[in-house]
Amino acid sequence: MKLKKYDKNPILTAKGDSWEGLCVLNPAVIFDDTEGRFKMLYRAAGNDLTHHIYLGLAESEDGFNFTRMSDDPILAPTAGGADEGCVEDPRLIKMGDYFYLTYASRTFAPGQYWRKDCGYFGFKPENGPTMLLHNNSVTHLAISRDLKNWKKLGRMTDSRLDDRDVYIFPEKVGGKFVRLSRPMEWCGKGFENENPAIWIAFSDDLLEWDKPELLMQGKEWWEDAKIGGSTPPVKCKYGWLLLYHGVAKKDGGYRVGAVILDEKDPRKILARTKDFIMEPEFPFETDGYYNGCVFPTGIALKDGTLYVYYGAADKYVCAATAPFEEFCESVYQEGKL
């Protein structure tokens, strides 16, 4: 079963000449049962050459029509801090009364990466940590009770690796927190996987993690360059449903697949789609700052409908839906191993 794209996409676009005046994309979304509203943290940037990246907050009653809740970023890079360059590609879960946010960061702003005349903004001493010398992505963790006031807790991935597409499960499994990630350097010689893949790790406290294990790697043509986790898991009758993205060597396009993991041992894959369930089709997905990209980062469940939120061409926020039970049944029956 394919995801059905909302016929009025994109649902959020850049606004004015401000910190979100150039692009909005890759949102984290959650349906808050306590308030009965969809809540979105979206990545945004203005038209500065340094390309500092922020998170904004928007809310919706129907899952499609979102209203911005602040004229200012809800989470911003910390001047002089380890995430000074950007806070981006958020993934959001709720455990108990608290929201837990994972976000990719860089020590310095990355510059408008799609332009040839705009590059690295920072300094490079002779000695220092890898994330400083190479400005690679490191994933950080933050916590909040209201999505407005945040406590940054620091990095939760190895600073020597370019590791993003990181999220945690919405509850402990076997008494442990669970994390998925995609370390770019862990592939090729000495590894089972030829290309960047999805790894799983466990933890007692969310910041320090046991040694990661390879969970899955690209198999099909549309995911033969790399794969990465997309949306935090949602529990279904078969186990944990999650979406992931695959990048094709053929065209560099980002497409979407689905996988079901065992509820009690998420290292076990029960089902995995062979064909992609979403791909770039429309102009707002094929023509932007990264052409040919659909990149899901948000997922929510309400009244039997699965809502999936994705960045399109690194420029817009879009939505797609599916009947939850039918979708899970389709993934399991068509992809069971």
Secondary structure, 3 states (H helix, E strand, C coil): CCCEECCCCCCECCCCCCCCCCEEEEEEEEEECCCCEEEEEEEEECCCCCCCEEEEEEEECCCCCCEECCCCCCECCCCCCCCCCEEEEEEEEEECCEEEEEEEEECCCCCCCCCCCCCCCCCCCCCCCHHHHCCCCEEEEEEECCCCCEEEEEECCCCCCCEEEEEECCCCECCEEEEEEEECCCCCCCCCCCCCCEEEEEECCCCCECCCEEEECCCCHHHCCEEEECCCCEEECCEEEEEEEEECCCCCCEEEEEEEECCCCCCCEEEECCCCCECCCCHHHHCCCCCCEEEEEEEEEECCEEEEEEEECCCEEEEEEEEHHHHHHHHHHHHEC
